[in-house]
């Protein structure tokens, strides 16, 4: 999301998010938005769930943008 809206480095992502409404809307602790924590927690998402998420994102992209 950050790279699409405001391309930045991995280290620049958390400071960018802090300037948006994301922390308020989703109760996100900006300090937790590191690539290391992201990868450490990826094992909590099962392959089946990941495929379902991917399918929903792709269906929405097709619907919205005709991709």
N, C-alpha and C positions, 0 to 999 in steps of 0.2 A: 504494500500500500504506500509506504513512504517513498519507495523508489519511483513509483508511478506519479505520485503527486508532487514530490520534491526530491529529486535524485540526490542522494547523499551517501556518505560512507556508513559502514556499520556503526562506527563510533558516533557519527553525527545523527543517527536515527533518534535516540532518546532525547537529545536536546531539541530536535525538530518536533517530536511528539509533544513535548512540554509547551510548545507554542500553539497547540491546537486544542480543540475541545475534547479530544480523546480521553485524557485522564479524568475529566469530570463526568463524561457520559458513561464510561465503562469502569470507573473506579480503578484505574491503572496506576500502579506505582512506577513512575517513569524510571526510577533507579533500577528497576528489575528488567528493563528492556535492553538486554545485552544479547549478543549472538550466542555467547557461551550458555546463558540460561535457557535460551530458546532450544538449542541442540540438546542440552541436558534433559529437557522435558519432552522432547519429541517422542520418546518411547512410551509416553502416556496415551498417545493416540494410536489406536490399532490400525493395521493396514486396511481393514474393512471400513472403518470410520473415515480414514484419509481418502479412500476412493470415493466415498459418498460425498464428502466435502468438495472434492475435485469435480465430481459430476455436477453438483449444484452450481459451482462457480462457472463452469463451462456453459451450462444451460442458460445461466443468466447473461453471460457474455454474448451468446448467440442471440438471445432475446433482445438485449439492449443495443448491441452494436452490429448484429448481422454477421458476425465473424464466422 
